Amino acid sequence: MRYNTYMKPIFFLIVVASLLFCGYAYQRTVSEGSFNISGTVVVPDHLIAAAQSNNNACAIIVKNQVNIPIAIKRIIDPTFPLEFSLDREDLLTGNIKGPLTIEVQINKHGQLGVIKQGDIFGSYSQPIQPTTKSIIILADKSMGNVKRDRYVKGNFFRSAAR
């Protein structure tokens, strides 16, 4: 009889301790230190004026292996070179398994994934891990503001249409 009175509280404590441990282990999958990416965004000299113009937004996007964003950090009115760090607060999801990619978009319209004329963008050339440090992302691509006057000599398409 005494055996059962002592075993029920001990069994209850073991169950509670097991549940607490499982909860802690689950929480550790996305806890402090398990997702912490840092680096610098660099813009070449010929794009720096456009990248640092007023009301620009710089978005640093981390995507999983199927190209779905899992973390986003936005910086308004950035100055380059721009040091950044993404941590647990920037995550959109708790699933951070597998290799990741990181890219940057600098624009005035604020829409992610939509590249418009005048936008600047770039990406890191290699896959990264959730704890990669000292990444240098070169934002060296631009849709540009290429406009040709219709009557400029040497415009092949205008000349061919005559």
C-alpha positions in Angstrom: 0.0 0.0 0.0 2.8 2.4 0.9 4.5 1.6 -2.4 1.5 3.0 -4.5 1.2 6.2 -2.4 4.9 7.1 -3.1 4.9 6.0 -6.7 2.0 8.1 -8.0 3.7 11.5 -7.1 7.1 10.2 -8.4 5.5 9.1 -11.6 3.6 12.4 -11.9 6.9 14.3 -11.4 8.6 12.2 -14.1 5.8 12.9 -16.6 5.9 16.7 -15.9 9.8 16.7 -16.2 9.5 14.8 -19.5 7.0 17.3 -20.9 9.1 20.3 -19.8 12.2 18.7 -21.4 10.3 18.1 -24.7 9.0 21.6 -24.7 12.5 23.0 -24.1 13.9 20.8 -26.9 11.2 21.9 -29.3 11.7 25.5 -28.4 15.5 25.2 -29.0 14.9 24.4 -32.7 14.5 28.1 -33.2 16.0 29.7 -30.2 18.7 32.3 -29.6 21.8 31.3 -31.5 20.2 28.7 -33.8 19.3 31.4 -36.3 21.7 34.3 -36.4 23.0 35.6 -39.8 25.1 38.7 -40.2 27.1 40.5 -42.8 27.4 43.6 -45.0 25.5 44.8 -48.0 27.9 46.6 -50.5 26.7 48.7 -53.5 29.2 49.6 -56.3 30.1 53.3 -56.8 28.0 53.7 -60.0 24.8 52.7 -58.1 25.5 54.2 -54.7 23.6 57.5 -55.3 20.4 55.7 -56.4 20.7 53.2 -53.5 21.1 55.9 -50.9 18.4 58.3 -52.2 15.5 59.4 -49.9 12.7 57.0 -49.1 14.5 53.9 -50.2 13.9 50.6 -48.5 16.5 47.9 -48.3 15.1 44.4 -47.7 17.4 41.5 -46.8 15.6 38.2 -47.5 16.6 34.7 -46.4 15.0 31.9 -48.4 14.9 28.1 -47.9 15.9 25.5 -50.5 12.5 25.8 -52.3 12.9 29.6 -52.6 10.3 30.5 -50.0 11.2 33.5 -47.7 11.8 32.4 -44.1 13.2 35.7 -42.7 13.1 39.3 -43.8 14.8 42.4 -42.4 13.8 45.9 -43.8 15.9 49.0 -43.4 14.5 52.4 -44.4 16.8 55.0 -45.8 19.9 52.8 -45.7 23.5 54.0 -46.0 26.1 51.8 -47.6 28.1 49.7 -46.8 25.2 48.5 -44.6 26.0 46.1 -41.8 23.1 43.8 -40.9 22.1 40.9 -38.7 19.0 38.7 -38.8 18.0 36.8 -35.7 15.0 34.9 -34.3 12.8 38.1 -34.4 13.1 38.3 -38.2 11.9 34.8 -38.8 8.6 34.3 -40.6 8.5 30.5 -39.8 10.1 28.1 -37.3 11.3 25.7 -40.0 14.9 26.5 -40.9 16.1 23.2 -42.1 18.5 22.8 -45.0 20.7 25.2 -47.0 19.5 28.8 -47.2 20.0 31.6 -49.7 20.2 35.3 -49.0 19.4 38.2 -51.2 18.9 42.0 -51.0 16.5 44.3 -52.8 16.7 48.1 -52.7 13.7 50.0 -54.0 11.3 52.9 -53.4 8.0 50.9 -53.9 8.5 48.5 -50.9 7.2 45.4 -52.7 9.3 42.4 -52.2 9.8 40.0 -55.1 8.7 42.6 -57.6 11.6 44.1 -59.6 10.7 47.4 -61.3 12.7 49.9 -63.2 15.3 51.6 -60.9 15.5 48.8 -58.4 18.8 47.5 -57.2 19.3 43.9 -56.2 21.9 41.2 -55.6 22.5 37.9 -53.7 25.2 35.9 -52.0 26.7 33.5 -54.4 26.8 30.4 -52.1 24.3 28.6 -49.9 24.5 29.6 -46.2 23.7 28.0 -42.9 21.4 29.5 -40.2 24.4 30.7 -38.2 26.6 32.1 -41.0 28.5 35.3 -40.1 30.4 37.9 -42.2 28.5 37.5 -45.4 29.2 40.2 -48.0 26.3 40.7 -50.4 27.0 42.7 -53.5 24.0 44.6 -54.7 25.3 45.2 -58.2 22.3 44.5 -60.5 19.8 47.1 -61.5 16.8 47.4 -63.8 18.2 50.8 -64.5 16.6 53.9 -66.0 17.5 53.2 -69.6 15.5 55.6 -71.8 16.5 56.5 -75.4 15.1 59.5 -77.1 13.1 58.5 -80.1 15.0 60.7 -82.5 18.6 60.0 -81.4 20.8 59.0 -84.3 21.9 55.4 -84.1 18.7 54.1 -82.6 18.4 51.0 -84.7 14.7 50.3 -84.0 13.6 53.8 -84.8 15.7 53.8 -88.0 14.4 50.4 -89.1 10.7 51.4 -88.6 11.0 54.3 -91.2 
